[in-house]
Every structure is written in C-alpha cells, then in structure tokens.
Amino acid sequence: MNAVKTAAKADPKLANAWKTKAGRDLTEAELLAMPESEYMNEKQLEFFRSRLQEQKDALLSNAGETTEHLREDTSIVPDPADRATIEEEHALELRTRDRERKLLKKISQSLARIEAGDYGYCDETGEPIGLGRLLARPTATLSLEAQQRREMKQKMFGD
C-alpha cells in the first residue's frame, strides 16, 4: 500500500489532479495521491457518495431482475430432478438477494453518514478509517485495527 502511495505522490499530475476535477470523476490513484490533510474533504466525500449510489442503483436493478426471474413460468415440471434444480436455483437466488438487501441497508447508512459528516471515521475510536480500506469496502464503519479487535473478541467469546 505504501508503495502505491509513494508512486502516486511522485507524479505531480496525480497529486494535483483532485484540485481541478469533480469528486465523482477522480480515479482511485488520484484519490490515494491526495495529501493526508485533505482526508474526507468535499471531493473525497463526493467520490464515495457517487460510488455508493452506483452500488445502490446496481443492487436495486438486480432485485427487479430477481422478481422477474422468479415469476417466470416454471409450470408443472414432471421430472423431479428438474423441479429440484429449479427450486435450488431459486433458493440460491433468494439467498443472494438477502445478502444484497443487507448490503443495501449498509449503503444507505453510509450515505447518511456522509450527510452527517461522520463518514470515513471509526465508530469506536473516531480515528480515520483510511482511503485504502474505504476503497475496498465503502461501507466500512471501523478502522482496520478496531475491526480486527472485534473479530478477535468474536472468535474468543463466540459473540
């Protein structure tokens, strides 16, 4: 990660690109090249707001496709093996949509955090979560260290 940051900072075009571009038009490399003093400035918030909204829109369109797929005519299939295959496909699709429903909730919470000014900061410590982690998981609410502590407690105590 540091190698990426160093390489990005060495290129003055990348380091200053954020000053002239809209937040939603920034690339990940340009975002990472921004100085630490600009953490969660308006352009970074706009970048993440745009990314989260795109994810949300994609998930919502997938949900519509699932509804259509489940409504498709699966009229009476005489072969039990074919019927079982169709039912298993539907069950898998419903499990996937359930996970997406939970992700939609997290995306909505993240968008609300952006509006409230809390986005990008750890819920437990208040420290910056970091751009690398937010790029990998835009719905993150804990810093890497806080998340590791939480997972360790869950492992130890079966939380």
N, C-alpha and C positions, 0 to 999 in steps of 0.2 A: 504494500500500500504506500509506504513512504517513497519507494522508487517511482511510483506513478505520480505522486505529488511533486517530487523533486523535478522530474522530467517536465511536468506540466508548468511548473513555475519558471523553468529555464527558458521557455518560449514566451517572449513578451506579448506576442499576438494573443495567445491563450490567456495569459494573466490579465490582460486588459479588455478582452472581448466582452466581458459582462457589463462593462460601462456603457456600451453602445447598443446592446441587444436587449430585447424584451426577455423577461424571465422565462417565459414558456418556450422561447427559441434557443435557449442555451443548451449546449451539449453537456454530457456528464463530465468530460475532460475540462471544459471551461468552468463548470461549477466547482470542480475539485481544485482548479488553479486559483480560485478567488482567495484573497487574504483571509486569515482566520478572524480578523477584526470585522469582517463583513458577514459573519455567521448569522444566518436567519434574517438577512436583510430583506427588503421588499422583493427583490428579484429572485432570491432563493425561495421565498415563500410562494411566489407566483409560479416558479418552476414545479414545486411539489404540488401545489394546488392543481395545476394543469395535468400533471402525471396521475394524481389520484382521481381526478374527474374522468380522464380517459379510461382508467381501470374500471371505474364505476359504470361508465357507459357500456363498456365491453361486457361486463358481467350481466348487466340488465338485458342486453340484446341476446346473450346466451340463454337467459332464463326464458325468454319468449320462444326461442327455438325448442327448448325442452318441452314446453307446454304443447307446442305443435307436434313434436315427435311423439309424445305420449298419447295424443289424440288420434294419431294416425290409425287407420283401420287395421287392427290386428285381429280381425274377425276370428271366428272359431277356427283354431288350428287343430286339426285332428291328431297330428303326431305329438305325443307327449314330450319328446326330446326338443322339437321345435318350439313348443309352447314354453318349456323350461328355459330355453335360450333367450326367448323374447322377454320373459319375466326377469331373468338375471340381468339383461341389458337395461331394462327399466329400473331395476333396483340400483344398479351401478350409477346410472344417470341421476337418480334421485339423491344418492349419497354425495355425488359430486356437487349437485346444486345446493345441498345443505351446507357443504363446506363453503361454497361461494356466497351463500346467504350470510354466513358468519363473517366472511371477509368483507362483504358489503357494509355490515354494521361497523367493522373496524375502520373502513374507509370513511364512512360518514362521521365517525368520532374524530378521525384525523383531520378532516375538513373543518370540523367545529373547532378543533384545537388551533388550526391556522387562524381562524377568525378571532379566537380568544387571545391569540398571542402566545400560546403555550407550546406550539409545535416545535419539535427539534430538541426539546429539553426533557431529561429523565424525570419520570413521575416520582421516583424515590429520592434521588439526590439533587435534582434541579440542575445538574451539570449538562452540558451539550451532549447529545447522543452521537453526533458526528455525521458528516456527509456520506462517508462510505457506507455506514450502516443504513442510513435513510435511503440511499440509492438502492441498496439490496432489498430492504424491507421498509417501504414508505410508511407503513402503519405502526412502526416500532414506537413504543412509549417508554422503553427502558434503555439505558446505556448498556453496552456490551457487558460491562462488569456487573451491573445490577441484574441483568438477565441471567448471567452465569451463577450468581449467588442464589437467585430464585430457583433455578433448575437444580442446583446442588441441594437446597433445602427440600425440594420436592422428592428428589432421589433418596435422601436420608430419611425423611419423615413420611413419605407417601402422601403428601398434601393433595 
